[in-house]
Amino acid sequence: MKPNPRHDYYARRARERQYPARSVFKLEEIQKKFGVLKRGSRVIDLGCCPGSWLLFASEVVGSKGIVFGVDITPLTLRLPPNVHFIQQDVLTWDESFAEAIGTNFQVVLSDMAPSTTGSKFVDSQRSLELSESALSISARVLRPGGAFVCKVFQGSDFKRFSDRVGESFSRVARFKPKSSRKASKEVYVVASGKKGVRR
């Protein structure tokens, strides 16, 4: 198979900037367009491995902010002082998980993707399951006014999921970064202004 020069470009840039994966540029584009991350914010990154989003988020929130990474896969990356990692399957929420991460987050990020099977229907359903889990976690841990960024594979249930997000947030946008592969069905739901009473 002929190498994709576009893919190589972003992979090379990631290496030059010492990020473990090219996916960092997707979050960078989201941040430039929507400004979801703020200095001093509490952020949770679901499905954080291999860690590019963790590193980028930690830089934006700064030393007064904090970023929690959650993934079922062990993380071997050396983390900055304001980043903490918890090995956990996001599909099995329990009280120990809740106690470990706490609440009152300003941002929930999810770049989770299932292991692909080659079946568009199966892959979109698996992606939807992860997205639903991320949305459920955001309902529990995100403070009113907070933001939610979630990757979804487009499928027959995409609109229904997007509409569900709209029930909990004041503003919802769909965004496909330039750094995403053209053939990819991934799209990001970027929501802000979580509804609820500020305390």
C-alpha positions in Angstrom: 0.0 0.0 0.0 1.3 3.4 -0.9 2.1 5.6 2.2 -0.3 8.5 2.8 1.8 11.7 2.7 -0.9 13.5 4.7 -0.7 10.9 7.5 3.1 11.0 7.4 3.0 14.9 7.7 1.0 14.8 10.9 2.9 11.9 12.4 6.2 13.6 11.7 4.9 16.9 13.3 3.8 14.9 16.3 7.3 13.4 16.7 8.9 16.8 16.3 6.8 18.2 19.1 7.3 15.1 21.2 3.7 13.9 21.3 3.1 10.1 21.1 0.5 10.3 18.4 -0.8 12.5 15.6 -4.2 12.7 17.3 -2.9 15.7 19.2 -3.6 17.9 16.2 -7.3 17.1 16.3 -7.6 18.4 19.8 -5.4 21.4 18.9 -7.9 22.3 16.1 -10.8 21.8 18.4 -9.2 24.1 20.9 -8.4 26.8 18.3 -12.0 26.8 17.1 -14.0 26.3 20.3 -11.6 27.2 23.2 -13.0 24.4 25.4 -9.9 24.3 27.6 -9.1 27.1 30.0 -6.2 27.9 32.3 -6.8 26.4 35.7 -9.5 24.0 34.6 -10.2 20.4 35.9 -10.3 18.1 32.9 -10.9 14.4 32.4 -9.7 12.6 29.3 -11.5 9.3 28.7 -9.7 6.8 26.6 -6.5 8.8 27.0 -3.9 6.4 25.7 -1.3 6.9 24.2 -1.4 10.3 25.9 -1.2 13.0 23.3 -4.5 14.7 24.5 -3.3 14.5 28.1 -0.1 16.3 27.3 -1.8 19.0 25.2 -4.5 19.5 27.8 -2.0 19.8 30.6 -0.1 22.5 28.8 -3.3 24.6 28.2 -4.7 24.3 31.8 -1.3 25.0 33.3 0.1 24.3 36.7 -3.1 25.5 38.5 -5.2 23.1 36.4 -5.5 19.3 36.6 -6.0 16.6 34.1 -7.2 13.0 34.8 -6.6 10.4 32.2 -8.7 7.2 32.1 -8.0 4.2 30.0 -8.4 0.4 30.1 -4.8 0.2 28.7 -1.8 0.9 30.9 -0.1 4.2 30.2 3.7 4.2 30.0 4.1 7.9 29.3 6.0 10.1 31.7 3.3 12.5 33.0 3.6 16.2 34.0 2.9 17.0 37.7 -0.7 18.2 36.9 -1.7 15.0 35.2 -3.0 11.8 36.9 -3.8 8.4 35.3 -6.4 5.9 36.3 -6.6 2.5 34.7 -10.3 1.8 34.3 -12.8 0.5 31.8 -15.2 3.4 31.2 -17.9 0.9 30.3 -17.9 -0.4 33.9 -18.6 2.7 36.1 -18.5 2.0 39.8 -18.2 3.9 43.0 -14.4 3.4 43.4 -14.0 5.0 40.0 -16.3 7.9 41.0 -14.3 8.4 44.2 -11.0 8.3 42.4 -11.8 11.0 39.9 -14.2 13.2 41.9 -16.6 15.7 40.3 -16.8 19.4 39.5 -14.9 19.1 36.2 -15.0 21.9 33.6 -14.2 19.7 30.6 -14.8 16.1 29.7 -12.8 14.9 26.6 -13.4 11.6 24.8 -11.3 10.4 21.9 -12.3 6.8 22.5 -12.6 4.5 19.5 -13.4 0.7 19.4 -11.2 -1.9 17.8 -12.5 -1.9 14.2 -14.0 -5.0 12.6 -14.3 -3.8 9.0 -18.1 -3.8 9.4 -19.3 -0.2 9.2 -22.5 -1.0 11.2 -20.7 -3.0 14.0 -18.0 -0.3 14.3 -20.5 2.5 14.5 -22.4 0.6 17.1 -19.3 0.0 19.2 -18.3 3.7 18.8 -21.8 4.7 19.9 -21.6 2.5 23.0 -18.4 4.3 24.0 -19.9 7.7 23.3 -22.9 7.0 25.3 -20.7 6.0 28.2 -18.7 9.2 27.9 -21.9 11.2 27.9 -23.2 9.4 31.0 -19.9 10.1 32.8 -20.1 13.7 31.8 -23.6 13.9 33.3 -22.1 12.7 36.6 -18.8 14.6 36.8 -19.2 17.8 34.7 -20.1 21.0 36.5 -22.9 23.3 35.1 -21.5 25.4 32.3 -18.9 22.8 31.4 -17.8 21.5 28.0 -17.9 18.0 26.4 -15.9 16.8 23.4 -16.6 13.4 22.1 -15.5 11.4 19.0 -18.2 9.5 17.2 -18.2 7.3 14.1 -21.0 8.5 11.9 -23.8 6.0 11.5 -27.6 5.7 11.6 -27.7 6.6 15.3 -25.4 9.6 15.1 -28.2 12.2 14.9 -29.9 10.6 17.9 -26.8 10.8 20.0 -26.1 14.4 18.9 -29.7 15.3 19.9 -29.2 13.6 23.3 -26.1 15.8 23.9 -28.2 18.8 22.9 -30.7 18.0 25.7 -27.9 18.5 28.3 -25.9 21.4 26.7 -26.8 24.9 25.5 -24.6 24.7 22.4 -23.7 21.7 20.3 -21.5 21.6 17.1 -20.2 18.9 14.9 -16.6 19.2 13.7 -14.3 17.1 11.6 -10.6 18.3 12.0 -8.4 18.7 9.0 -6.0 16.3 10.6 -8.5 13.5 10.5 -8.0 11.1 7.7 -10.3 11.8 4.8 -11.6 8.3 4.7 -12.4 8.2 8.4 -16.0 8.4 9.5 -15.1 10.0 12.7 -16.6 13.3 13.7 -16.4 15.3 17.0 -19.4 16.5 18.9 -18.3 19.6 20.7 -20.8 20.8 23.4 -20.6 23.6 25.8 -22.8 25.2 28.5 -23.8 22.2 30.4 -27.3 22.8 31.7 -27.9 22.9 35.4 -27.8 25.2 38.4 -24.4 26.7 39.2 -23.5 26.4 42.9 
